[in-house]
Amino acid sequence: FSSLRFSTEESHQFQSIWWSADGKCVAINEELFKEEVLGWGGTQCVFGMNSMKNFLQQMNLYGFTKQRQDFHRSASLPDFLAEEAAASAHSQILYYYNPSFQRDHPHLLASCKRR
């Protein structure tokens, strides 16, 4: 899965994938990623596949695990409802972690191998 080579530096080429604030997780906007990255074909094909399912299977084979994002809920009903709406919009964001794939430690990438 040699095409899974993200830059450890910030890149603005894609809007659908980015580092988490701490640089330890990759955040993926699933719908935009399907269009922006997996939708490319021919010589511009980034990962050699166009299926999100196949992409996530490859992530798993390379030791990435899906991370849950916990949202703290407010006690008041209006605040709770607003947070629910925000969480619903946020649910399309997938977070994946691999201890060998961290923004500030590019030397670890050498140990990111297929299981």
C-alpha positions in Angstrom: 0.0 0.0 0.0 2.8 2.3 -1.0 0.5 5.0 -2.1 -0.5 5.8 1.5 2.2 8.4 1.8 0.8 11.6 3.3 3.1 14.5 3.7 4.0 15.1 7.3 3.8 18.8 6.5 0.6 20.7 6.0 -0.6 20.5 2.4 -3.5 22.5 1.0 -3.9 20.3 -2.1 -6.8 18.4 -0.5 -9.6 19.9 1.7 -11.0 16.4 2.6 -8.1 15.1 4.7 -6.0 16.8 7.4 -4.1 16.3 10.6 -5.9 16.5 14.0 -4.9 19.4 16.2 -2.3 17.3 18.1 -0.9 15.7 14.8 -1.5 12.2 16.0 -4.7 11.4 14.0 -5.7 11.8 10.4 -9.2 13.4 10.0 -11.1 12.5 6.8 -14.3 14.2 5.6 -15.8 11.1 4.1 -18.1 12.5 1.5 -15.6 15.1 0.3 -12.8 12.5 0.3 -14.8 10.2 -2.0 -15.2 13.1 -4.5 -11.9 14.9 -4.1 -9.4 12.0 -3.7 -11.1 8.7 -4.6 -13.0 10.2 -7.5 -9.8 11.0 -9.4 -9.0 8.5 -12.2 -6.3 7.8 -14.7 -2.9 9.2 -14.1 -4.2 11.5 -11.3 -5.4 8.5 -9.2 -4.0 9.0 -5.7 -4.6 5.6 -4.0 -5.2 3.2 -6.9 -8.8 2.7 -5.8 -12.1 4.5 -6.0 -14.0 2.8 -3.1 -14.1 4.2 0.4 -14.6 0.7 1.7 -11.4 -0.5 0.0 -9.5 2.5 1.2 -10.6 1.9 4.8 -9.7 -1.8 4.6 -6.2 -0.7 3.4 -6.0 1.7 6.3 -6.8 -1.2 8.7 -4.2 -3.5 7.1 -1.6 -0.8 7.8 -2.5 -0.6 11.4 -4.8 2.4 11.5 -7.7 2.3 14.0 -10.8 4.4 13.9 -11.0 6.8 16.8 -14.2 8.0 18.4 -14.7 11.6 19.0 -16.5 12.2 22.3 -18.7 15.2 22.6 -19.5 16.7 26.0 -23.2 17.4 26.3 -24.8 20.5 28.0 -27.5 20.3 30.6 -29.8 22.9 29.0 -32.1 21.7 26.2 -31.3 24.5 23.7 -27.6 23.9 24.1 -28.0 20.2 23.9 -30.0 20.4 20.7 -27.4 22.8 19.2 -24.7 20.4 20.1 -26.6 17.4 18.6 -26.9 19.3 15.3 -23.2 20.1 15.4 -22.3 16.5 16.3 -24.5 15.2 13.4 -22.7 17.4 10.9 -19.4 16.3 12.5 -20.3 12.6 12.1 -19.0 12.6 8.5 -15.5 13.2 9.9 -13.6 10.0 10.4 -10.5 10.0 12.7 -7.8 7.3 12.2 -4.8 6.7 14.4 -1.6 4.8 13.8 1.3 5.1 16.3 3.7 5.1 13.3 2.0 7.9 11.5 2.4 11.2 13.3 2.8 14.7 11.9 5.7 15.7 14.1 7.6 12.3 13.8 8.1 11.5 10.2 10.9 9.0 11.1 8.2 6.7 12.5 6.7 6.2 9.0 9.3 3.6 8.1 7.7 1.3 10.6 4.2 1.7 9.1 4.0 -1.6 7.3 1.2 -3.8 6.0 0.2 -6.5 8.5 
